[in-house]
Each structure stands twice: as structure tokens, then as C-alpha cells.
């Protein structure tokens, strides 16, 4: 997956003239902070160069993960067509671009972030997204949600990992209070990210939310450590991305976990593929999460007819009706 062409071109223009070595150094610092889940009171994107390092090295992968999450949620709720959106912890607007791609009906978006350099970059980039009217607000996700009005779609991507654990329950409650129809949370596809999403899932179910995706049920997660639920998307690397990361491979795999919670019950309750299918001669092995709340391994062969054909086409994260 690649960024939309207008966004990619706008980012290239922003990065023009900045030495690759400077972006590479800033990208290393940014990556180390994300990986270590540093919570030292400093913003990850606290300066223009840090934002540009994010644009070069993190935005493509984040966009791919968020787009996949929104796309799956849209499939589960096919009648949902949001016109208003609130993105909490928006950074330079990654989720905005993904949401506008999945839901072309989107008209207005309110984007809240504590980083002034990130908001400034996001505002400039959003000038190239003419279908959506944007409002950019300075604010902390844990402190400044009161006073916001509800929106049909509320999103919070790659934010919970930056929030002190003691503040997570209140944040989830506030996000849900602002949700008119659907709340989508996306986190890194690590065991820690999965645990945060599980905690948010339990909290939301407890206050009346429906889980639309990825889970095909409301039961407790059937997976147990050291296993964990996550998904992946392959992302094309630009030249500056490869240079900044010192990488030769023209792609990378972004692992993520997400949750779509809705006011209305979802239409789609098909099983979900939880890992890359294993193909053999005349057979496919799938690990799936079922609507009855269990995770199972299924071996399908040519004798299974249509289910086997569906399994051959299935990919990690897809629904599986067979």
C-alpha cells in the first residue's frame, strides 16, 4: 500500500532540501521513543524535524494500518457513512487521510493534538484534501476532551501507548461519550498494544458498546499469552524512507491491532483470519476467531468445495464465512 498521490506529493515538497542525514537522525530518535513507549512528559513530535522524520518514515506504515482498520470496520457496518469525525491525538493528520479514502462522504473533521509542529504540518497537508473541512485544535487527549461535541466517527490511533496507564479508563470513557456511531482505536501490533486494546474493549463492552471488528463476538478474547491478536500490512518505502532507515528492501510490514466499537449492533459476524494462511498441495490451514468466541485451527481441502476456494483467497485479517 502507498499513500494517496496528493499526500505523497505534498510530503515530498515538505521534505525537499532537508539533508537525508538529518531526517535519518531524527527518525532514529523517534523510532526509539516509539519502541520503548517512552512517557517522560515530552511529545514524540516536539519539533519540525521530528514531524518531518515521522512523515518520511512512519506516516506510510501508520496510514496503511489505519486504512486497513477503517476498511474492515466499514465492511462490518456497510450502512455507516460518517460525515463528521473527531480524531484524538491526530499528529499531522494520518487518520484523516485514511478516513477520507474509506468514507468519501466525510465532510468535516476536528483534529486534536498537543504538538504545534504536528498540527502545523497537518494543516498544510490537509489543504490538499479538498473534500473535507478541517478544524485543528491544540489539546491533550487525557485533559482536553471535555467541551467537544459528539461526532459520528471518533478515532484514536497510536495514542494509548503514550498515555499513562492510570489515565486509560477515563480516556476510553471520554472517547465513547463523544462517539455518535463508531469509535476506532488502533495500536501497535505488539503484546503490549494488544493488552491495551483488550482493556479498552472490556471497558467499552461494559458500558454498552458493540464490537464491530476485528472480533466476531462480544466474548472475552480466546487468545492467551504468549500468543496475541494482531494484523499486518505491507508498505512500500519511498527513496527517502529507505535512506532514513538505512534499508535496502523497498517495503516493510507494519503490525497493528485495532478495535471498532459501535452504538448499533454490527451486521457482519463472520469469523476472522488471525494469521497468515498456510498453503499446501490441495489444502489450506487457517487460524480463525469464530463468532462463538473460540479461536481454532481449520484444515480445508478440495473436499470442502466453496469453503476451500474461499480459504485459498483468504489473507491475514480477512473475514471467513466458510
N, C-alpha and C positions, 0 to 999 in steps of 0.2 A: 504494500500500500504506500501511496505517496500523498503528500499534502496537496490540497487543491491548487491549481495553477496560479490563481491570483495571489494566494497567500505565499506560495513558494517564491514568486517573483518579488513580492513586497519584502520578504525576508532577505532575499539576495541583495536588494537595494540597500537595506539597513546595514548589512554586513560588509558592503563594498568599502574597500580601502582600509579595513582593520586587519592588521597582520595576523596570519593564522596562528602564529606562536602565542599571541596574546589571548586569542579565543581558546586555544588549547589549554593554557594555564588556568584560565577562569573555569573552563569546563571540568578540569580535574578537581578543583576545589568544590565545585557544585556537585559533582558526582560523589565525592567522598562524603559530603554532608547528607545527601540523599540516602546513600547506602548505610551510613551509620545512624540514620534517623536522629540527627543532632537536634536537641531542643535547648539552645543556650540563650534564647531571647533575641537572637539576631535572625533577620529574614534571610532565607537562602538567596533570593534575588534582591540584594540590598544595594545594587549599583547597576549602572547602564551596561557595563561589560559583563556582569553576571547574567543579566537578561539576554544579552546577545549570545552568550555561551549557551543558554537554555534554548534559544531559537535555533541555533545551529545543531545542537546535539541531543536535546531532549524533546523538543516540540514534535518532531515527526513521530517518535515512538508513542508519546502521550496521546497524540491525535489518533493514531491507529487503535490504541487500546480503548479510548473513549468512544470512538466511532463504532467499534465492534460492540461495545456495551449498549450504546443507544440503539443501534440497529437491531440487536436481539430483543431489547425491550419493546421496540416498535412492532416487531413481529408478534410478540405476545399480546399486544394491545393494538390491533390494527385500526381501530376507530379513533385512537388518540392522535390528535393533530394540534399540538400546542401553538398558541400564538404569542404567549408571554413566557418568559424564562428568567429565573434568578440563578446566577452562578456564583457560589460562595467559595472564595479562595481562587479567583479566576486566573491569577497570573496575567499573561499577555493575551488571554482570550482563546486558548486552545479548545475548550469545550464549546465555546460559541460557534467556532467554525465547524466542528463536528455536528452540533445540533442543527445548524442551518443546512447542512448536507443531508441529514437524515429526515428532517422535517422542513421542507421548503415553505410551509405555511407560517413559519415563525416570523413574527413582525417586530417584537420589542424584546430587548434583553437588558437586564440590570446585572452589572458585574461588580462584585465587591472583592477588594483585595487590599492588603495593608501596604504593599510595596508601590511607592510612587513611580519608580522607574518601570516596573512591570505594567502599571496602568497606562503610563505614557506610551509605551511601545504598543500595548494592546489597542489603545485608541487610534493610533496611527495605522495599525494593521486593519482595524475594522472599517476604516474609510474605504477599503476595497471590497467590503461585503455590503453592497448597497440595499439588499432586501431587508436588512434588519436595522432598526433604530436602537442605538445602544446608549446606556447611561452608566458611567463608570463612577464608583463610589469608593472612597477611602474607608477601610474598616477591617477590623479583626473578626475572624469567624466566630470566636468564642465570646466576643464582647459587644458586637455592633449589629446583631440581627434584629434586636427589638426595634420596632418602628417601621420595619419593612412590611410591605403589603404582600399578601399571598400571590403566587404565580402558578400558572398551570403546570409548568415544569420547573423543578428545583434540582440543581446539580451540585455536587461537591466531589471533585476529582483530585486525588493525590494530595489531600489535605489532612485527613485524620492522622497520618503518620507524623505530622508536625504539631499536633495538639497534645497537651499534657493529658495522660490517661484519666486524671480526675475530672477533666472537663468534657469528656466524650459523651456521656449520657445527656448532659444538658444541651450539648450541640446537636445531637440527634433529635432530641425533643423539639428544639427550636426550628430545625430544618423541616421536620414534619408539620409543625404548626403553620409554616409558610407554604406548604405544598397544597395546591389546589387539586391536582390529579396524580402526578407522578414525581417521585424522588429517586434520583440515581446517584449512588455513591460508587466511586472507583478508587481502588487502592493498588499498590504494587503487589505482584503475584508471589509474595513471599509467605512463609508460615505466619509471620507477624501480621502482615496485611490481611491474610485470611482470618486470623483471630479477631482483628478489629471489625471486619465486615460481619463476622458471626455475632459479635456482641451487638453491633448496630441492628442486625437482623432480628435478634431476640427482643431487643428493646422495641423495635417497630411493630413486630407481631403482637407484643404485649399491649400496645396502645391502639391496636385495631387495624394495622396496615395489612395489605395483601402482598405476598411476594410474587411478582410477575416474572422475574428472571434473576439469575440463571436457574434457580431451584424450581422444579416442577411440583413443589409441595410446600406445606407450612410446617412440616415436622422438623425436629432437630436434624442438623447435618449428620449424615450417616458416616462421614469420614472421621478417622481418628489419627492423631499424630503417630508416626512421623509423616503420614500422608496428609495432603491438604488440597483443597479445591482451588484451582487457578486455570487460566487460559493463556493463549499466546497468539501474537500476530507478527508476521514477518514484515519488516520495514526496510524500504530502500534507503540507502545512505547517499547523501549528496557528496560532492567533492570536499566541501569544507567540513562536512561531518566526518568523513574518513580521515582528513588531515588532523582535525582537532582531537580525534580519538586514537590517532596513530594506527589506524586499521587498514588492512588490505581487502578484506571481504566487503563487497558492495551492499551488504544487508546485515540486519541484526534482528533478533527475536525479542520482542517485548512481552514479558509475562505480567499478567494482571488478574485481579479479582474484582468483581462488581456486584451490585445489588440494585434491583429496580423494585421499589415499593409503590403500591398504588392504592388509591381510595376505592376503586371498583375492583371486583374480582377479575383476574385475567381470563382471557378466552382460551389461551394455549396452555395445556397441561401435559404436553408430550415429554418423554424422557430426554435427558441431556447427555451428550457425549462428554466424558470427563478427561479424556486423554487422547493422544494420537492413536487412531485405529491401527491395529497390527494386521497386515495383509499377508496371506499365504496363498498357495495354489488352491483355488476353489474355496477359500474360506476367509473370513474377516472376524477378528476378535475385537469387541467393543467393551469399554468400561463405561457404564452409564449410571446416571442417577435417575431413579424411577419415580413416578407420581405417588407410589405408595410409601415413599420416604426411605427406600433402601437403595444402596449402591451395589451393583452386581457386574460381573463379567459375563458377556454373552458371546458365544461362538456361533456364527451364522455361516451356513454353507449353501451351495446351489439348491439344495432341497428346500430351503426356506423361501424360495421364489422371490416375491416382491420385496420382502424384508432384506434378503441378501443383496439385491440390487441397490436398495437404499443404503445399506451398510457400506457398500463399495464406494458410494459417493460421499459418505459422511466424513466430516472433518471434526477436529477437536473444537468443542463448544457448540456444535450444531444440535438442533433438536432431532430426536429419533422417534418416529411414530411406530416403527415396526415392532 
